[in-house]
């Protein structure tokens, strides 16, 4: 999928990589619809943005902007894990996929996943993986993902 191209001319939706100016377009507030995400100062946002940008193709954050109102309405990220198995293969890990509650039903989640999986494929990943809540399983299955194993987590905070 090309970056910076309108998804739908009538709706003025554009899929692209995260830009530094997206903080003022509701990016952090959108993440707050997904999980715990405190307010982030402009300085902290800029530092994190620069650090992630320095990783190049190994960490990509996709956004969909409604350009008619300058609001980020969907996002997701993929980071690339470099492995020794599978001939020093690569795996894409998809994280933090969320569509604004007022923009759901427009297939924006599918567009984000397509952008992220296309990126992972283009950098040589042999698979992409993600974990999700049980109530989102059907959505991810419609997008071509299959349940494989059981995921576990241990939080430190």
DSSP file (Angstrom, degrees, kcal/mol; ACC not computed):
  #  RESIDUE AA STRUCTURE BP1 BP2  ACC     N-H-->O    O-->H-N    N-H-->O    O-->H-N    TCO  KAPPA ALPHA  PHI   PSI    X-CA   Y-CA   Z-CA
    1    1 A X              0   0    0      0, 0.0     2,-0.1     0, 0.0     0, 0.0   0.000 360.0 360.0 360.0 133.9    0.0    0.0    0.0
    2    2 A X    >   -     0   0    0      1,-0.1     3,-0.5     2,-0.0     2,-0.3  -0.389 360.0-120.1 -71.2 152.1    1.3    3.4   -0.9
    3    3 A X  T 3  S+     0   0    0      1,-0.2    13,-0.2    -2,-0.1     3,-0.1  -0.665  88.5  20.6 -91.4 151.7    1.8    5.9    1.9
    4    4 A X  T 3  S+     0   0    0     11,-1.8     2,-0.4    -2,-0.3    -1,-0.2   0.742  87.4 134.8  70.1  24.2    0.0    9.3    1.9
    5    5 A X  E <   -A   15   0A   0     10,-0.9    10,-1.5    -3,-0.5    -1,-0.2  -0.860  61.1-107.5-107.7 142.1   -2.7    8.2   -0.5
    6    6 A X  E     -A   14   0A   0     -2,-0.4     8,-0.3     8,-0.2     3,-0.2  -0.405  20.0-159.0 -63.7 138.0   -6.4    9.0    0.1
    7    7 A X  E    S+     0   0A   0      6,-3.9     2,-0.3     1,-0.3    -1,-0.2   0.846  84.4   5.1 -80.6 -38.7   -8.5    6.0    1.1
    8    8 A X  E >>> -A   13   0A   0      5,-0.8     4,-1.4     1,-0.1     5,-1.1  -0.886  63.1-152.8-152.2 110.9  -11.7    7.6    0.0
    9    9 A X  T 345S+     0   0    0     -2,-0.3     3,-0.3     1,-0.2    -1,-0.1   0.862  97.3  54.6 -55.2 -39.5  -11.9   11.0   -1.7
   10   10 A X  T 345S+     0   0    0      1,-0.2    -1,-0.2     2,-0.1    -2,-0.0   0.855 115.4  38.0 -65.8 -35.2  -15.4   11.6   -0.3
   11   11 A X  T <45S-     0   0    0     -3,-0.6    57,-0.4     2,-0.1    -1,-0.2   0.542 101.3-132.0 -93.6  -8.3  -14.3   11.0    3.3
   12   12 A X  T  <5 +     0   0    0     -4,-1.4    55,-3.0    -3,-0.3    56,-0.5   0.901  47.8 160.1  57.9  44.2  -10.9   12.7    3.0
   13   13 A X  E   < -AB   8  66A   0     -5,-1.1    -6,-3.9    53,-0.2    -5,-0.8  -0.837  18.3-173.2-101.7 135.1   -9.2    9.8    4.7
   14   14 A X  E     -AB   6  65A   0     51,-2.3    51,-2.7    -2,-0.4     2,-0.4  -0.993  13.1-151.5-132.0 129.0   -5.4    9.3    4.2
   15   15 A X  E     +AB   5  64A   0    -10,-1.5   -11,-1.8    -2,-0.4   -10,-0.9  -0.843  39.3 128.3 -98.7 134.9   -3.3    6.4    5.4
   16   16 A X  E     - B   0  63A   0     47,-2.5    47,-3.2    -2,-0.4     2,-0.2  -0.955  57.7 -67.8-166.5 177.3    0.4    7.2    6.2
   17   17 A X  E     - B   0  62A   0     -2,-0.3    45,-0.2    45,-0.2    43,-0.0  -0.486  64.5 -85.5 -77.9 154.1    3.2    6.9    8.7
   18   18 A X        -     0   0    0     43,-2.4     2,-0.3    -2,-0.2    -1,-0.1  -0.298  45.1-159.0 -58.1 138.9    3.0    8.9   11.9
   19   19 A X    >   -     0   0    0     -3,-0.1     3,-2.0     1,-0.1     4,-0.2  -0.871  29.3-113.5-119.2 156.2    4.2   12.5   11.7
   20   20 A X  G >  S+     0   0    0     -2,-0.3     3,-1.0     1,-0.3     4,-0.2   0.818 115.5  60.0 -58.3 -32.1    5.4   14.7   14.6
   21   21 A X  G >  S+     0   0    0      1,-0.2     3,-0.9     2,-0.1    -1,-0.3   0.573  81.4  86.2 -73.8  -8.2    2.4   17.0   14.1
   22   22 A X  G X >S+     0   0    0     -3,-2.0     5,-1.7     1,-0.2     3,-1.0   0.681  71.7  73.4 -70.6 -16.2    0.0   14.1   14.7
   23   23 A X  G X 5S+     0   0    0     -3,-1.0     3,-1.2     1,-0.3     5,-0.4   0.923  97.9  48.2 -59.9 -41.7    0.1   14.8   18.5
   24   24 A X  G < 5S+     0   0    0     -3,-0.9    -1,-0.3     1,-0.3    -2,-0.2   0.516 103.3  64.6 -77.0  -3.3   -2.0   17.9   17.9
   25   25 A X  G < 5S-     0   0    0     -3,-1.0    47,-2.8    -4,-0.2    -1,-0.3   0.169 125.6 -91.2-105.0  16.0   -4.4   15.9   15.7
   26   26 A X  T <>5S+     0   0    0     -3,-1.2     4,-2.0    45,-0.2    -3,-0.2   0.662  79.6 139.1  90.6  16.9   -5.6   13.6   18.6
   27   27 A X  H  ><S+     0   0    0     -5,-1.7     4,-1.9     1,-0.2    -4,-0.2   0.931  76.6  44.0 -60.7 -47.2   -3.1   10.7   18.3
   28   28 A X  H  > S+     0   0    0     -5,-0.4     4,-1.6     1,-0.2    -1,-0.2   0.908 112.3  52.6 -66.4 -41.5   -2.6   10.4   22.1
   29   29 A X  H  > S+     0   0    0     -6,-0.2     4,-0.5     1,-0.2    -1,-0.2   0.855 107.0  53.8 -62.6 -34.5   -6.3   10.7   22.7
   30   30 A X  H >< S+     0   0    0     -4,-2.0     3,-1.4     1,-0.2     4,-0.4   0.927 106.3  51.4 -65.2 -44.6   -7.0    7.9   20.2
   31   31 A X  H >X S+     0   0    0     -4,-1.9     4,-2.0     1,-0.3     3,-1.5   0.828 100.5  64.2 -60.5 -31.0   -4.5    5.6   22.0
   32   32 A X  H 3< S+     0   0    0     -4,-1.6    -1,-0.3     1,-0.3    -2,-0.2   0.714  93.3  61.5 -67.0 -19.6   -6.4    6.4   25.2
   33   33 A X  T << S+     0   0    0     -3,-1.4    -1,-0.3    -4,-0.5    -2,-0.2   0.658 110.1  42.5 -75.6 -15.7   -9.4    4.6   23.7
   34   34 A X  T <4 S-     0   0    0     -3,-1.5     2,-0.3    -4,-0.4    -2,-0.2   0.868 125.3 -35.1 -95.1 -47.0   -7.3    1.5   23.5
   35   35 A X  S  < S-     0   0    0     -4,-2.0     2,-0.4    61,-0.1    -1,-0.3  -0.858  88.7 -35.2-161.4-173.5   -5.5    1.3   26.8
   36   36 A X        +     0   0    0     -2,-0.3     2,-0.3    -3,-0.1    -3,-0.1  -0.494  61.7 155.3 -64.2 120.4   -3.8    3.2   29.6
   37   37 A X        -     0   0    0     -2,-0.4     3,-0.1    -5,-0.1    -5,-0.1  -0.773  26.3-154.2-152.7  99.8   -2.1    6.2   28.0
   38   38 A X        -     0   0    0     -2,-0.3    -6,-0.0     1,-0.2     2,-0.0  -0.146  40.3 -73.9 -68.9 168.2   -1.4    9.2   30.2
   39   39 A X        -     0   0    0      1,-0.0     2,-0.5   -10,-0.0    -1,-0.2  -0.359  50.3-148.4 -59.2 144.2   -1.1   12.7   28.9
   40   40 A X        -     0   0    0     -3,-0.1   -12,-0.1     4,-0.0    -1,-0.0  -0.979  10.2-126.5-122.7 127.2    2.3   13.1   27.1
   41   41 A X     >  -     0   0    0     -2,-0.5     4,-2.7     1,-0.1     5,-0.2  -0.267  25.4-113.6 -66.0 158.4    4.1   16.5   27.1
   42   42 A X  H  > S+     0   0    0      1,-0.2     4,-2.5     2,-0.2     5,-0.2   0.896 118.8  51.6 -59.0 -39.5    5.1   17.9   23.7
   43   43 A X  H  > S+     0   0    0      2,-0.2     4,-2.3     1,-0.2    -1,-0.2   0.926 111.3  45.3 -64.8 -45.6    8.8   17.4   24.7
   44   44 A X  H  > S+     0   0    0      2,-0.2     4,-2.5     1,-0.2     5,-0.2   0.886 112.6  51.9 -66.2 -38.1    8.3   13.7   25.7
   45   45 A X  H  X S+     0   0    0     -4,-2.7     4,-2.9     1,-0.2    -2,-0.2   0.933 110.3  48.5 -61.7 -45.5    6.3   13.1   22.5
   46   46 A X  H  X S+     0   0    0     -4,-2.5     4,-2.5    -5,-0.2    -2,-0.2   0.905 111.5  49.5 -63.5 -41.3    9.0   14.6   20.4
   47   47 A X  H  X S+     0   0    0     -4,-2.3     4,-2.4     2,-0.2    -1,-0.2   0.937 114.4  44.4 -61.8 -46.9   11.7   12.5   22.2
   48   48 A X  H  X S+     0   0    0     -4,-2.5     4,-2.7     1,-0.2     5,-0.3   0.911 112.7  51.9 -65.7 -41.6    9.8    9.3   21.7
   49   49 A X  H  X S+     0   0    0     -4,-2.9     4,-2.6    -5,-0.2    -1,-0.2   0.927 111.2  47.4 -59.1 -46.0    9.0   10.2   18.1
   50   50 A X  H  X S+     0   0    0     -4,-2.5     4,-1.8     2,-0.2    -2,-0.2   0.905 112.1  49.7 -64.0 -42.0   12.7   10.8   17.3
   51   51 A X  H  < S+     0   0    0     -4,-2.4     4,-0.5     2,-0.2    -2,-0.2   0.936 114.3  43.9 -63.7 -45.6   13.8    7.6   19.0
   52   52 A X  H >< S+     0   0    0     -4,-2.7     3,-1.3     1,-0.2     4,-0.2   0.893 111.4  54.3 -66.8 -38.5   11.2    5.5   17.1
   53   53 A X  H >< S+     0   0    0     -4,-2.6     3,-1.8     1,-0.3    -1,-0.2   0.846  98.7  63.5 -62.2 -33.2   12.0    7.3   13.9
   54   54 A X  T 3< S+     0   0    0     -4,-1.8    -1,-0.3     1,-0.3    -2,-0.2   0.690  92.0  65.6 -66.5 -16.4   15.7    6.4   14.3
   55   55 A X  T X  S-     0   0    0     -3,-1.3     3,-2.1    -4,-0.5    -1,-0.3   0.547  86.2-169.9 -81.7  -7.2   14.7    2.7   14.1
   56   56 A X  G X   -     0   0    0     -3,-1.8     3,-1.3     1,-0.3    -1,-0.2  -0.283  66.0  -2.1  58.7-129.5   13.6    3.3   10.4
   57   57 A X  G 3  S+     0   0    0      1,-0.3    -1,-0.3     3,-0.1     3,-0.2   0.541 120.8  77.9 -73.5  -6.6   11.8    0.3    8.9
   58   58 A X  G <  S+     0   0    0     -3,-2.1    22,-2.4     1,-0.3     2,-0.3   0.613 105.5  27.8 -80.0 -10.4   12.2   -1.7   12.2
   59   59 A X  E <  S+ C   0  79A   0     -3,-1.3     2,-0.4    20,-0.2    -1,-0.3  -0.848  73.0 174.1-151.0 112.9    9.4    0.2   13.8
   60   60 A X  E     - C   0  78A   0     18,-2.7    18,-2.4    -2,-0.3     2,-0.5  -0.972  15.2-160.9-125.3 132.0    6.5    1.8   11.9
   61   61 A X  E     - C   0  77A   0     -2,-0.4   -43,-2.4    16,-0.2     2,-0.4  -0.961  12.9-157.6-111.0 123.3    3.4    3.5   13.2
   62   62 A X  E     -BC  17  76A   0     14,-3.0    14,-1.6    -2,-0.5     2,-0.3  -0.782  11.8-177.7 -97.6 140.9    0.6    3.8   10.7
   63   63 A X  E     -BC  16  75A   0    -47,-3.2   -47,-2.5    -2,-0.4     2,-0.5  -0.962  20.3-147.0-131.5 155.3   -2.2    6.4   11.1
   64   64 A X  E     -BC  15  74A   0     10,-2.4     9,-3.0    -2,-0.3    10,-1.1  -0.993  21.5-161.9-118.5 123.6   -5.3    7.3    9.2
   65   65 A X  E     -BC  14  72A   0    -51,-2.7   -51,-2.3    -2,-0.5     2,-1.1  -0.872  20.2-141.5-106.7 135.1   -6.1   11.0    9.2
   66   66 A X  E >>> -BC  13  71A   0      5,-3.2     5,-1.6    -2,-0.4     4,-1.4  -0.836  21.7-168.2 -86.7 100.0   -9.4   12.5    8.4
   67   67 A X  T 345S+     0   0    0    -55,-3.0    -1,-0.2    -2,-1.1   -54,-0.1   0.661  76.5  71.3 -71.2 -15.1   -8.0   15.5    6.5
   68   68 A X  T 345S+     0   0    0    -56,-0.5    -1,-0.3   -57,-0.4   -56,-0.1   0.796 120.4  15.4 -70.0 -25.6  -11.3   17.3    6.4
   69   69 A X  T <45S-     0   0    0     -3,-1.4    -2,-0.2   -57,-0.2    -1,-0.2   0.377 103.2-117.9-127.0   1.1  -11.0   17.9   10.1
   70   70 A X  T  <5 +     0   0    0     -4,-1.4     2,-0.4     1,-0.2    -3,-0.2   0.889  65.6 139.8  65.7  40.7   -7.3   17.2   10.8
   71   71 A X  E   < -C   66   0A   0     -5,-1.6    -5,-3.2   -45,-0.1     2,-0.6  -0.952  55.4-128.9-122.1 136.8   -8.0   14.3   13.2
   72   72 A X  E     +C   65   0A   0    -47,-2.8    -7,-0.2    -2,-0.4     3,-0.1  -0.736  30.4 174.0 -79.6 121.9   -6.2   10.9   13.5
   73   73 A X  E     +     0   0A   0     -9,-3.0    27,-3.1    -2,-0.6     2,-0.3   0.485  59.7  18.7-112.1  -6.6   -9.0    8.3   13.4
   74   74 A X  E     +CD  64  99A   0    -10,-1.1   -10,-2.4    25,-0.3     2,-0.3  -0.978  61.0 169.4-160.0 152.0   -7.1    5.1   13.3
   75   75 A X  E     +CD  63  98A   0     23,-2.3    23,-2.3    -2,-0.3     2,-0.3  -0.980   5.6 163.2-157.1 165.3   -3.6    3.8   14.2
   76   76 A X  E     -C   62   0A   0    -14,-1.6   -14,-3.0    -2,-0.3     2,-0.3  -0.916  19.3-142.6-174.3 162.6   -1.5    0.7   14.6
   77   77 A X  E     -CD  61  95A   0     18,-2.7    18,-2.5    -2,-0.3     2,-0.4  -0.934   5.0-161.6-135.9 159.9    2.2   -0.2   14.8
   78   78 A X  E     -CD  60  94A   0    -18,-2.4   -18,-2.7    -2,-0.3     2,-0.4  -0.992   5.7-169.3-138.9 133.0    4.5   -2.9   13.7
   79   79 A X  E     -CD  59  93A   0     14,-1.9    14,-2.9    -2,-0.4     2,-0.5  -0.947  20.8-127.9-121.5 150.0    8.0   -3.7   14.9
   80   80 A X  E     - D   0  92A   0    -22,-2.4     2,-0.5    -2,-0.4    12,-0.2  -0.829  14.3-158.2-104.3 124.1   10.4   -6.1   13.3
   81   81 A X  E     - D   0  91A   0     10,-3.1    10,-2.2    -2,-0.5     2,-0.5  -0.879  10.4-147.0 -99.9 127.0   12.1   -8.8   15.4
   82   82 A X  E     - D   0  90A   0     -2,-0.5     2,-0.2     8,-0.2     8,-0.2  -0.840  24.6-173.5 -96.9 129.1   15.3  -10.2   13.9
   83   83 A X        -     0   0    0      6,-3.0     0, 0.0    -2,-0.5     0, 0.0  -0.668  36.8-139.0-120.1 167.0   15.8  -13.9   14.7
   84   84 A X  S  > S+     0   0    0     -2,-0.2     4,-1.6     4,-0.2     3,-0.3   0.729  83.7  82.6 -92.2 -30.4   18.3  -16.7   14.3
   85   85 A X  H  > S+     0   0    0      1,-0.2     4,-2.5     2,-0.2    -2,-0.2  -0.221  84.5  32.4 -70.4 165.2   15.7  -19.3   13.4
   86   86 A X  H  4 S-     0   0    0      1,-0.2    -1,-0.2     2,-0.2     4,-0.1   0.926 141.7 -50.5  52.7  51.6   14.4  -19.6    9.8
   87   87 A X  H  4 S-     0   0    0     -3,-0.3    -1,-0.2     1,-0.2    -2,-0.2   0.914 110.4 -48.5  56.8  47.8   17.7  -18.6    8.2
   88   88 A X  H  < S+     0   0    0     -4,-1.6    -1,-0.2     1,-0.1    -2,-0.2   0.924  96.8 179.1  57.9  46.6   18.0  -15.4   10.4
   89   89 A X     <  -     0   0    0     -4,-2.5    -6,-3.0    -7,-0.1     2,-0.3  -0.016  22.7-124.8 -73.6 178.5   14.4  -14.6    9.5
   90   90 A X  E     -De  82 125A   0     34,-0.5    36,-2.4    -8,-0.2    37,-0.6  -0.954  13.7-160.6-128.3 145.9   12.3  -11.6   10.6
   91   91 A X  E     -De  81 127A   0    -10,-2.2   -10,-3.1    -2,-0.3     2,-0.5  -0.990  13.4-139.9-125.8 135.0    8.9  -11.5   12.3
   92   92 A X  E     -De  80 128A   0     35,-2.5    37,-2.7    -2,-0.4     2,-0.6  -0.821  11.8-157.1 -93.0 132.2    6.6   -8.5   12.4
   93   93 A X  E     -De  79 129A   0    -14,-2.9   -14,-1.9    -2,-0.5     2,-0.4  -0.942   7.6-153.2-110.1 115.0    4.8   -7.8   15.7
   94   94 A X  E     +D   78   0A   0     35,-2.8    37,-0.5    -2,-0.6     2,-0.3  -0.743  24.4 166.0 -91.2 134.3    1.6   -5.8   15.3
   95   95 A X  E     +D   77   0A   0    -18,-2.5   -18,-2.7    -2,-0.4    37,-0.0  -0.920  43.0  22.9-140.6 161.6    0.5   -3.7   18.3
   96   96 A X  E     +     0   0A   0     -2,-0.3     2,-0.5   -20,-0.2    -1,-0.1   0.801  62.7 173.2  54.6  44.5   -1.8   -0.9   19.4
   97   97 A X  E     +     0   0A   0    -21,-0.2     2,-0.3    -3,-0.1   -21,-0.2  -0.742  10.2 155.7 -84.7 124.6   -4.4   -1.1   16.7
   98   98 A X  E     -D   75   0A   0    -23,-2.3   -23,-2.3    -2,-0.5     2,-0.4  -0.988  29.5-158.4-151.8 141.1   -7.3    1.2   17.4
   99   99 A X  E     -D   74   0A   0     -2,-0.3   -25,-0.3   -25,-0.2     5,-0.1  -0.975  40.0-100.6-117.7 133.8  -10.0    3.0   15.4
  100  100 A X    >   -     0   0    0    -27,-3.1     3,-2.5    -2,-0.4     4,-0.4  -0.224  30.2-123.1 -52.4 135.7  -11.8    6.0   16.9
  101  101 A X  G >  S+     0   0    0      1,-0.3     3,-0.5     2,-0.2    -1,-0.2   0.772 112.1  52.9 -56.7 -27.2  -15.2    5.0   18.3
  102  102 A X  G 3  S+     0   0    0      1,-0.2    -1,-0.3   -29,-0.0    -2,-0.1   0.504 110.5  47.9 -86.1  -3.3  -16.9    7.6   16.0
  103  103 A X  G X  S+     0   0    0     -3,-2.5     3,-0.7   -30,-0.2     5,-0.3   0.257  80.8 123.6-119.3  10.4  -15.2    6.2   12.9
  104  104 A X  T <   +     0   0    0     -3,-0.5    -3,-0.0    -4,-0.4    -4,-0.0  -0.328  58.7  44.1 -73.2 157.2  -15.8    2.5   13.3
  105  105 A X  T 3  S+     0   0    0     -2,-0.0    -1,-0.2     0, 0.0    -3,-0.0   0.503  85.1  97.6  88.2   5.5  -17.6    0.5   10.6
  106  106 A X  S <  S-     0   0    0     -3,-0.7    -2,-0.1     0, 0.0    -3,-0.0   0.231  98.3-111.2-108.7  11.3  -15.7    2.1    7.8
  107  107 A X  S  > S+     0   0    0      1,-0.1     4,-1.5     3,-0.1     5,-0.1   0.726  75.2 136.3  67.0  23.7  -13.1   -0.7    7.4
  108  108 A X  H  >  +     0   0    0     -5,-0.3     4,-2.4     2,-0.2     5,-0.2   0.867  66.4  57.0 -70.8 -35.6  -10.3    1.5    8.8
  109  109 A X  H  > S+     0   0    0      1,-0.2     4,-2.5     2,-0.2    -1,-0.2   0.908 106.6  50.0 -59.8 -41.6   -8.9   -1.3   11.0
  110  110 A X  H  > S+     0   0    0      1,-0.2     4,-2.4     2,-0.2    -1,-0.2   0.884 109.3  51.7 -63.4 -38.1   -8.5   -3.5    7.9
  111  111 A X  H  X S+     0   0    0     -4,-1.5     4,-2.3     2,-0.2    -2,-0.2   0.907 109.9  48.7 -65.7 -41.5   -6.7   -0.6    6.2
  112  112 A X  H  X S+     0   0    0     -4,-2.4     4,-2.5     2,-0.2    -2,-0.2   0.947 112.8  47.7 -62.1 -47.9   -4.3   -0.2    9.1
  113  113 A X  H  X S+     0   0    0     -4,-2.5     4,-2.9     1,-0.2     5,-0.3   0.884 110.8  51.7 -61.6 -38.8   -3.6   -4.0    9.2
  114  114 A X  H  X S+     0   0    0     -4,-2.4     4,-2.5     2,-0.2     5,-0.2   0.926 110.2  48.7 -63.1 -44.7   -3.1   -4.0    5.5
  115  115 A X  H  X S+     0   0    0     -4,-2.3     4,-1.9     2,-0.2    -2,-0.2   0.930 115.6  44.3 -58.8 -47.2   -0.6   -1.2    5.7
  116  116 A X  H  X S+     0   0    0     -4,-2.5     4,-2.4     2,-0.2    -2,-0.2   0.904 115.1  45.9 -69.3 -42.7    1.3   -2.9    8.6
  117  117 A X  H  X S+     0   0    0     -4,-2.9     4,-2.5     2,-0.2     5,-0.2   0.880 111.4  53.1 -69.9 -36.2    1.3   -6.4    7.0
  118  118 A X  H  X S+     0   0    0     -4,-2.5     4,-2.3    -5,-0.3    -1,-0.2   0.909 110.0  49.0 -61.7 -40.9    2.4   -5.0    3.7
  119  119 A X  H  X S+     0   0    0     -4,-1.9     4,-1.5    -5,-0.2    -2,-0.2   0.950 110.6  49.5 -63.0 -48.3    5.3   -3.2    5.4
  120  120 A X  H  <>S+     0   0    0     -4,-2.4     5,-2.5     1,-0.2     3,-0.4   0.913 112.9  47.4 -58.1 -43.8    6.3   -6.4    7.2
  121  121 A X  H ><5S+     0   0    0     -4,-2.5     3,-1.6     1,-0.2    -1,-0.2   0.907 108.2  55.9 -63.0 -41.4    6.3   -8.4    4.0
  122  122 A X  H 3<5S+     0   0    0     -4,-2.3    -1,-0.2     1,-0.3    -2,-0.2   0.763 106.6  49.6 -66.9 -24.7    8.3   -5.7    2.2
  123  123 A X  T 3<5S-     0   0    0     -4,-1.5    -1,-0.3    -3,-0.4    -2,-0.2   0.329 126.7 -96.9 -97.1   8.1   11.1   -5.8    4.7
  124  124 A X  T < 5 +     0   0    0     -3,-1.6   -34,-0.5     1,-0.2    -3,-0.2   0.649  63.4 161.1  95.5  16.9   11.3   -9.6    4.5
  125  125 A X  E   < -e   90   0A   0     -5,-2.5    -1,-0.2    -6,-0.2   -34,-0.2  -0.452  32.4-153.1 -69.0 143.1    9.3  -10.9    7.4
  126  126 A X  E    S-     0   0A   0    -36,-2.4     2,-0.3     1,-0.2   -35,-0.2   0.585  77.2  -1.2 -91.0 -11.4    8.1  -14.5    7.1
  127  127 A X  E     -e   91   0A   0    -37,-0.6   -35,-2.5    -7,-0.1     2,-0.4  -0.975  59.2-138.4-163.4 162.1    5.1  -13.9    9.3
  128  128 A X  E     -e   92   0A   0     -2,-0.3     2,-0.3   -37,-0.2   -35,-0.2  -0.975  23.4-171.2-122.3 144.6    3.3  -11.2   11.3
  129  129 A X  E     +e   93   0A   0    -37,-2.7   -35,-2.8    -2,-0.4     2,-0.3  -0.918   8.9 169.4-132.1 158.9    1.8  -11.9   14.7
  130  130 A X        -     0   0    0     -2,-0.3     2,-0.4   -37,-0.2   -35,-0.1  -0.976  23.0-135.8-156.6 162.0   -0.4  -10.1   17.2
  131  131 A X        +     0   0    0    -37,-0.5     2,-0.3    -2,-0.3    -2,-0.0  -0.939  28.3 172.0-121.7 154.0   -2.4  -10.7   20.3
  132  132 A X        -     0   0    0     -2,-0.4     2,-0.1   -37,-0.0     5,-0.1  -0.944  36.4 -85.0-151.4 167.3   -5.9   -9.4   20.9
  133  133 A X    >   -     0   0    0     -2,-0.3     3,-1.7     1,-0.1     4,-0.4  -0.433  43.5-112.6 -73.1 153.3   -8.8   -9.6   23.2
  134  134 A X  G >  S+     0   0    0      1,-0.3     3,-1.4     2,-0.2     4,-0.4   0.869 116.7  59.4 -55.0 -38.5  -11.3  -12.4   22.8
  135  135 A X  G 3  S+     0   0    0      1,-0.3    -1,-0.3     2,-0.1     4,-0.2   0.641 105.9  48.9 -70.2 -11.7  -14.0  -10.0   21.6
  136  136 A X  G <> S+     0   0    0     -3,-1.7     4,-1.9     1,-0.1    -1,-0.3   0.429  82.4  96.8-102.0  -1.3  -11.8   -8.8   18.7
  137  137 A X  H <> S+     0   0    0     -3,-1.4     4,-2.3    -4,-0.4     5,-0.2   0.901  81.0  52.2 -56.7 -46.3  -10.9  -12.3   17.5
  138  138 A X  H  > S+     0   0    0     -4,-0.4     4,-2.1     1,-0.2    -1,-0.2   0.885 107.4  53.3 -61.1 -39.1  -13.6  -12.4   14.8
  139  139 A X  H  > S+     0   0    0     -3,-0.2     4,-1.0     1,-0.2    -1,-0.2   0.947 110.8  45.4 -60.2 -48.8  -12.3   -9.1   13.4
  140  140 A X  H  <>S+     0   0    0     -4,-1.9     5,-2.4     1,-0.2     3,-0.3   0.853 109.6  55.3 -67.4 -33.3   -8.8  -10.3   13.1
  141  141 A X  H ><5S+     0   0    0     -4,-2.3     3,-1.7     1,-0.2    -1,-0.2   0.898 104.2  54.3 -63.6 -39.2   -9.9  -13.6   11.5
  142  142 A X  H 3<5S+     0   0    0     -4,-2.1    -1,-0.2     1,-0.3    -2,-0.2   0.776 105.2  55.6 -63.2 -25.0  -11.8  -11.6    8.8
  143  143 A X  T 3<5S-     0   0    0     -4,-1.0    -1,-0.3    -3,-0.3    -2,-0.2   0.336 129.7 -95.3 -90.7   6.0   -8.5   -9.9    8.2
  144  144 A X  T < 5S+     0   0    0     -3,-1.7     2,-0.2     1,-0.3    -3,-0.2   0.481  80.8 132.4  98.7   3.6   -6.7  -13.2    7.5
  145  145 A X      < -     0   0    0     -5,-2.4     2,-0.4    -6,-0.1    -1,-0.3  -0.605  38.4-155.4 -88.0 151.3   -5.2  -14.0   10.9
  146  146 A X        -     0   0    0     -2,-0.2     2,-0.4     0, 0.0    -5,-0.0  -0.943  24.3-109.5-124.2 146.1   -5.6  -17.4   12.6
  147  147 A X        +     0   0    0     -2,-0.4     3,-0.1     1,-0.2   -10,-0.0  -0.609  45.5 163.4 -71.0 131.1   -5.5  -18.3   16.2
  148  148 A X        -     0   0    0     -2,-0.4     2,-0.2     1,-0.3    -1,-0.2   0.779  52.5 -15.8-116.6 -55.7   -2.3  -20.3   16.7
  149  149 A X  S    S-     0   0    0      0, 0.0     2,-0.5     0, 0.0    -1,-0.3  -0.549  74.8 -81.1-135.6-165.0   -1.2  -20.6   20.4
  150  150 A X        -     0   0    0     -2,-0.2     2,-0.3    -3,-0.1    -3,-0.0  -0.955  39.3-143.7-110.8 131.4   -2.0  -19.0   23.7
  151  151 A X        -     0   0    0     -2,-0.5     2,-0.3     2,-0.0   -20,-0.0  -0.748  14.7-164.9 -96.6 143.5   -0.3  -15.7   24.6
  152  152 A X        -     0   0    0     -2,-0.3     2,-0.3     2,-0.0    -2,-0.0  -0.852   2.5-166.2-123.5 158.4    0.8  -15.0   28.1
  153  153 A X        -     0   0    0     -2,-0.3     2,-0.4     2,-0.0    -2,-0.0  -0.995  13.1-164.9-145.5 150.0    1.9  -11.7   29.7
  154  154 A X        -     0   0    0     -2,-0.3     2,-0.3     0, 0.0    -2,-0.0  -0.945  18.1-152.7-135.2 114.8    3.6  -10.6   32.9
  155  155 A X        -     0   0    0     -2,-0.4    -2,-0.0     1,-0.1     0, 0.0  -0.629  11.7-165.0 -88.4 145.0    3.3   -6.9   33.8
  156  156 A X              0   0    0     -2,-0.3    -1,-0.1     1,-0.0     0, 0.0   0.484 360.0 360.0-104.0  -7.9    5.9   -5.1   35.8
  157  157 A X              0   0    0      0, 0.0    -2,-0.0     0, 0.0    -1,-0.0   0.323 360.0 360.0-135.5 360.0    3.8   -2.1   36.7
